[in-house]
Amino acid sequence: MVNLTIDGRQISVEENTTIMEAARSVGIQIPSLCYLKGINEIGACRVCVVELEGKDRLITACNNICEEGMVIYTNSPKVRKDRRTTVELILSEHDCQCVTCMRSGNCSLQKIANDLDIIELPFHQYLEHQPWDKTFPLIRDSAKCIKCMRCVQVCDKVQGLGVWDVEGTGYHTTVNVSGHNSIREADCALCGQCITHCPVGALRERSDTNEVWKAIEDPDKIVVAQVAPAVRAAWGEELGLAPEDATVGKIIDALKRMGINYVFDTTFSADLTIMEEGNEFVKRFTSGELKDRPMFTSCCPGWVRFIKSQFPHLVKYLSSAKSPQQMFGAVMKTYFAEKLGVSPEKIYTVSVMPCVAKKAEREMDLYYEEYAGHDIDAVITTRELIRMIRSAHISPQTLVDVESDRPMHEGTGAGVIFGATGGVMEAALRSAYYIIKGENPPAEAFTAVRSQGFNENDGVQEANFQINDITVRTAVVSGLGNTRELIRKIESGEVHYDFVEVMACPGGCVGGGGQPIHDGEERAFERGKNLYYLDRNANLRFSHENPDVIQMYKEYFEAPMSHKAHMLLHTEHKKNM
């Protein structure tokens, strides 16, 4: 143990503990802007400086290790003066028009500036303006960038893509897309982890809320919305709702109050996805097609973008099943449109997703009979949903549980857990077992694929399951850096699997790039627990038992993997983006 004094308090900490961690252990919060534990510990912002007795120069708390006998002052006059000047200099190169910033009220720089009572800037302001393609789902505002390096480090160390890099020198040092590429030319997976780890509003998703409002106001449009499983695990965080009160029924109520005509739960199309993907896996597995390489899940668009750019030779091993989002859209513009007796053109489909990559996925074309368009017309993230609720002046405390519309009403626990890493695999195995054996397994039979903690075991869960005389070797991975390493092991022959689930975001969709931002916190694992609780208490826990899915097959698709199912519920993955 190491003994030291911080702000007059004598404390003992483990060796190799940083001054910042030591201070936090006794409730002393040292402000910082660039620090991310284990990812970005470079002291770039210098907001976390503290005074060390006996040393003239201030030192950074985020990357200096506690030593025996240290006497530290975190808020001395010298520290306060230096910290204030540092923040004023940062603000001199930051667009301070907070009222037009999506991160206003949830911005680390804004909070620190307010805490330091900075109400005037003594320095001349210089703002950098780099051009940006505003049609791309990810938006960067260079005038707000504080050069903290978080986006660079998260994309490199966590996601393994290196989309961002530092360019220029001295006063002209800045962050931009690496290799002097445009963002469309870069290998961006649109995971959005750079957005959720940015301390300010320099990175955000493209807002599509105005497009949704226009559709709602259009008397010639029937607006149909779906709500993804992971959204219910996080949407209440910014609205003051406890997890048990932030139900999907209240989201449905909010969307109905906004004027959306029909609202469905994506758990329905998650069950539909399992029917198609589960049957596809059994067919490909039993035919021997997967003896060399596993079948990979395809419901995560960030992962699909990643494999197309990084491992194009493996694209053929992706499941051909569309994601639940895209299946929902296809069903709405065919089966549901026929139920309503309207043309597909009148249906405007909206997805509420935890994901930025879904905004790019929606551009997938849908051609069916005389209709040529898209499965999905607009995607809004969980953050955009929250902004729409606020802009509609809906008080969260007045929301009540409202059931989703029919006939795509039912959803199972298997569909709910799609939002957590391992959930797609577990749901698929529950139904694959039934397809092979003709009977249900115990609902908890495949929990070995569940994550044991955030990024535990480098984000990988391996498990083998025996079904009759068949051994199914599975792996679940989340985070693209972890995925790259797993694929390296698969290609080198170190490991062999039959079925692999991949989620681009660490922890799965619950940790998606469109979820509420809590600076310095990783909430994916806790949010995932909420989904597993909902599954455990669901009336139906097997996708193949969803009565509305069964009825739709009887009325429209005939059977999983039928010709019509292939036309509408599957896609041909092309190697190019």
N, C-alpha and C positions, 0 to 999 in steps of 0.2 A: 504493500500500500504506500501511497505518496501523500504526505501531509503538507497542506498549504493553507493560506488565509486569503479569502476573497471577501472584499468589502467588510472586513472586521470579523468574518465568520471563519472559524477554524474547521476545516473539513479534511476527510481522508478519501482518496479515490484510488481506483486500480491504476497500475502502471500503464503508460501509453494513452492515458485519457487526455483529451484536449482541454484547454482552459474553458472553452465554450461549453463543452459537455459537463465539466466539473461545476461550472456556475449553474447550469440548468438543473443539475441534480439537487441543488438546494433552493430552487425556485428563483434564481437570478437570471433574467432573460437578457442576454446581450444581443442587440439588434444586428442583423446581417442581411445582405441582399444576394450575394453570390453563392453562399454556402449550401451544399447538398451533401449530406454525410456519405462518404465512400465514393462519391461521384465528382463533386466539384469542391475541393478543399484547397483553393489556391490563393485565398485572401485578396482577390482582385478588387473588390469594392472598397476595402479598408474601412467599412462602417463598423466592423466588429473590434476595432482597436481597443486595447486596455492599457493601463499603466502598470508597469512592473517596478516595484520599489528597488532603487539602486541602479536603474537603467534610464538614460535620458530619453531615448526614442521609444515611442509607443509600439506595441507589438500586436499582431492580429491574434485573436482568440480562437479562430476556427482551425488553425493549423499549427499552433504551438502547443507542445506537450507540457503537462504539469510536471514540475520538478520539486524535489523536497525543499521545503522552507520558503517557497515563493510567497510573496505578499502582493496581491493583485487588487487594483482599484478599477472597477468597471464604469464608474460614473464620476470621476474626479473632475475638477474644473478643467484640467488639461485635456482629459478625454472628451468632455462635452464640447469644448471649443474646437478640437480637431474633428470630431464627428460632425459637428454642425457645418464646418467649412467643407468637408468632404461631400456631404449631401447637397449643399448649395452648388458645388461644382458639378455634381451629377445632374442636378436639376437644370443647370445652364445648358446642358446638351440633351434635354428631354422635353418633348412636347407636353406642356403642363395643362393642356385643355382637357381637364379631367371630366367635365360634364359630357363630352362626346366620346369618352373611352369606355369600352365594355367592362373594364376591370375597375372602374371607379367604385370605391367602397370595398374592394377586395384586392388592393394593390399594396404590396409591401413598401414601395417607395413612398406612396402617398401617406401611409400610416406613420412611417419613420419621420417624414417631413412634418407631419402634424404633431407628433410627439415632441419634436425639437422646436416647435412653435415657429417654424419658418413661414413667414407670411410675405416676405419680399426677397427678391433675388439681387444680391449685390454685384453679380457678374453679368457681363454681356452674354446674351443667349445665342448659341449657334446650333441650328438643327440640321441634321443630315437627311436628305430626301433621295432615296433610291427608288427607281421605277419598280412597279410590281404588277403582275397580272391579277386583277381583282376578280376575274372569273374563276380562278383556281380555288379549290375548297379551303386551302390554308392561306391566310393573309399575314404578311409581315409589314409592319410600319416602322421603317428605319428611324424615324424621328423620335420614337419612343424607346428604342433600344439603349440599354445602359451598359452594354458590353460586359455583362456579368459572366458570360461563357457557359451558362447553364445549358442552353440549347445545343451548343457544340458538344459538350460532354455527355449529355443524355443520349443524343443521337449516336455518338461514337461508342461510348462505354456500355450503354444499356441496350440500344437497338442495333448497333453494329452497322450503321449505314453511312455515317459521315456526311450527311447532307449539308451541314453547316460548317463553316471554317472562318478563321480570322484572316483578314487581308489588310494590306497597307501597313505603314509603320508610324511610330510616334503619334503625333496629334491626329493623324489620319487613319489610325487603326480602327477597323470596324469589323462587324460580322456580316457575312453574306453567304449565299449558296456557294458551296465549294466548287473548285475547278472553273470558276467564272461562268458557270452554267446558269440558265434560267431555272426556275423551280420546276417547270414542266420537263426540262431536259434532265433534271436530277433523278436519282433513284428513290425519290420520296415515297414511302409506303402510306403516307397520310395517317399514321398512327396517332398523331396529335400529342405525343408525349412532350414535345418541345413546348407546346401551348400550355399544358398543365403544369410544367415546371418553370415557366417564365414568371419572374416575380412582378412584372408589370404588364402593360397591354401591348407589347411589341409584337406578340404573336396571338392570333385568334383564328377562329373558324369564319368562313364566309357566312354572313348572316342571310338566311333565306326566309325570315319571318314576314317580310313585306310581300313576298310572292304568295305565301299562305293566306295572308289577310286579303289580298286581291282575289284569290280564288273563293274565299268565303263570301266576299261581297258580290261575286259574279252570279247573277240569277240563273245563268245557263249551266252552272257547274254543280255537280253533286260531290261534295268534299267528303272523302273517306279517309280516316286516320287509323294508324296502328301504333301501339306503344310497346317497345321492346322490353324484355324481362329486366334487364339491368337498370333501366330508368327508374323503376319503382324502388330500387335499393338506394337511390341517391337524391332524387328530386326534392325531398323534404328538407335536406340539409341547409339549403339557403333560405328556406321559407319558415324556419322555426318549428318544423314538425318532427316529432319523435319517429323513429323507424316504424314502430307499430301503428302509428297514425297516418303515415305517408303511403297509403294504399294505392293500388292501381285504379280502384274504383273512383277515388277522388281525382285522379288524373283524367279519367273519362268524364267526370262531372265538369271539370274545368274546360276541357276541349268542347264539350257540348255547349257550355255557356258562351264560349267564344263564337259559336255558330257553326261548328262542324256537324255535318248531317249524320254521319255514322262513325262510330268509334269501335275498334276491335283490339283485342289483346294479341300481340305477336306470338304468344305461347301457342295459339292455334296453328299458325304457319310453322312454328318450330316443330310441333308434332307432325305436321305434314312433311317437313324436311326429313325427319327421322324415318318416316314411312318410305320415302324415296331413297335416302342415303343408306338406311339400314338394309333394305333389300338389295341395293347396289353393292354394298360391301359383301353380303353373303354370296351374291352371284360371282363377284370378282374373286373372292377368297376361295370358294369351293371349286372354281374353274382352274385354279392354279396361276391366275394372272399376277398374283401378288407374291410369288415365291422369291423374287429378286428385290423388289422394293414395296413398301407399304402403300396402302391407299391413304391419302391425306384428306382431311376435312376441307371444305371449301366455303364455309359460311362466314369466315372473317375476311373482308375485302382488303384489309391492310396486309394480311398474310398472302393473299392471292397476288397483290401487287408485288410483294417481296419476292415470291418464288418466280414470277415472270421475269423480273429484272436480274435476280441473282442466280437462280438455278433453272433456267428455261428448259433444260433437258428433263426436268422432273415434272413439268406441267401435266404430262399425260397421266400421272398418278393421282392428280386431284380428283376428288369426287365430282361427277358432272352435275350433281344436284345444285340448284340455285340456293342462295341463302334464304332464310325465313323472310327477310325483307322483300326480296325479289319475287319469291313465291306468292307472298301476300298480294303484291301488286298485280301479278299475272292472274290470280284468282279473282281479284276485284274487277278487272277489266274484261273478264270473260264470264265465268260462272255467276258472279254477283250482278254484273250488268244485265245478264239474261234474266236473272231473278227479278230485277227491277223493271225489265222491259225497256231498257235504254241502250243507246250506243256506247261503246267504250270511250268515245271522245268526250262524253258528258261527265265521266268519272274522273275526279282529280284526287290522286292518291298522295297522302302525306305520311311520312314515317317520323316517329319520335325515337331517336336513337342515341346511344351513349358514345357515338363514334363519328369522327370526321371523315373517315374513308368511305362511309356510306353515302356521302354526298357525291363522290366520284362513281361509286357502284351504281347509283341510280341512272347514270347515263347509258346503262346497258339497254340495247334496243329490244323491243317486243314486236314481233310480226306474227299476227294470227288472223287468218281469213282476210278480211278487208282492212283490218286495223294495223297501222304502222305508227309506232310511238315508243313509249317507255312503260315499263312495269310501274315505276314510281315517278311521280312528278316533282316532289319536293321532299327534302330531308331536313329536319331541324334536330339539333342536339338537345340534350337535357338542359344545357344552359339557355338555349334559345327558348325552350318551353317555359322555363322560369321567367324569362323576360316577357314572353307573351302573356303569361298569367298576370304579371304586374302591370303590363300596359293595358290590360282589360279591366284593371282595378278589381280583381277578384281577391277577396280576403281568404287566405288558406284555411282559416278557422271556420269559414262558412261552408266549405266543401263537404259533400256527403258521398257515401259509396253508391256508385251507379254501375249497374251491370253493363257489360259490353253488348253490342247489338247481335242480332241473329241474321243469318243462320250459322255464321262462324263464331259461335259464342263460347264453346267449351275450350279449355286449355288444361293440360295436365301438369303435374309436378315435374315431369321429365322435360316439358317445354320451358318451365320457369328456370331451371338450373342451367339453361343455355348461356346465361349471363355470367357464369363463373368459370374459371379455367377448370377443365375436366368435365364440365356439365354436358357438353355435346357428346363426348365419348360415353359417359355413363348412360345417358338417355338412349344412345344408339345401341349399346350393349344390352340394355334391358329388352329392347325390341328384337335385336338379332337373336338373342337367346330364345325368344318366343317363336321366331321364324324357323329356327333350326329344330327346336324340341316340341313345339306345339303347346307349350305351357309357360306360364309366367315364372320367372325366377323370384326369389325373395327381393323385395324392392331395394334392400340395402346390399345386394350381392356384389355390386361393383363400386363400392365406395373407396376402394384402394386407388382409384384414379384421381381422387380429390387431393388438392393441394393441402399440405400440412402447415403452411405459413407463407407469408408474402415472399416470393422468390426463393422459397425453401428448395434445397437441392438444385440450385441454379435453374429454378423454374420448371424442372422436369419431374414427372411422376411416371414410373414404369410399373406395369402389372401384367401378369399372365393369368388367363382364365381358361378353365376346362369346361367345355360344353359337349356332352357325350364323349366321343373319343377325339374331339378336336381341341387343340390348344390354340387360343388366340393371344398373340403377343401384342401388347398395346403400349403406347407412350403418349403422354400429354405434355405439351410444352407451351409456355407463354413468355412473351418478350422475344423480339427478333434477334437479339444478340445470342440468347440461349438457343433459339431455333437454328441459327447458323452453325453453332457448335454441335447440336444434335445431328444435323444433316451431314456434317463432316464425319461424325462417327458412323452414321448409316452408310455413307459412300465408301468409307475405308474398311467396312466390314466388322468394325468393333462391336456393333449392335445390330440386331435384326428384329424388325417388327412387322406385323400384318396391318395394323391400323394406327394412325397417328393423328391426334388432334392438335392443331396449332392455333393459338390466339396471338395476335401481334402485340397487344398491350399486356404488360406484366399484371398477372392476376386475372386476366380475361376482360370481358366487356365491362364489368363493374369498375375497372380501372381505366376505362376508355378515355380517349382524348377529348370527348365532348361532355364529360361529367363535370360536376361542380369542382372548383379548384380550392384546395386548402394548402397553402404554401408550406412546404416542408413536411407534409404528412402524406403517407401512402395508406389509403383507406380501402383498397381493393379487397383485401382478405376479410375485413369486417363486413363489408357490403355483401360479399359472397356468402357469409354465414346467414345473412337474412334470407337469401334465395333458397338455401338448403333447409331453412326452417319452414319456408312456405311449401317446399316440396314434401317435407315430412308430414305436414298437416293437410296436404291436398287430398281431395276425395278420389281423384284418379292420379295414378303415378306412372302409367305406361302409355306412351304415345299411340300405340296400336289399339288402345281402348277408348280413344277420344270418339264419342258418338257422332259428333259433327263432321269429323274427318271421314269416318266410316260412311256416313250418309252422302258426303260429297263424292266419294269414290263410286258409290252405287249410282248416283244421279249423273255424274259427269266424267270422271276419269277412268271408270271401270275398275282399275286395279293399279297398285304401285308398279312403275316401270312400263306402263302401257304406252301405246303410240301417242295418245293425247298428252299423257303425263310427260313424255319426253319432249313433246313440242312446247309445252308451257312451263314445266317445272325443272327442266334441265337446260344446261347451256354447254356450248363447246368452248373450252378455255383455249384462247389463242396466246401464243408466246409473247406477242407484243402487248403493250399496255392497253 
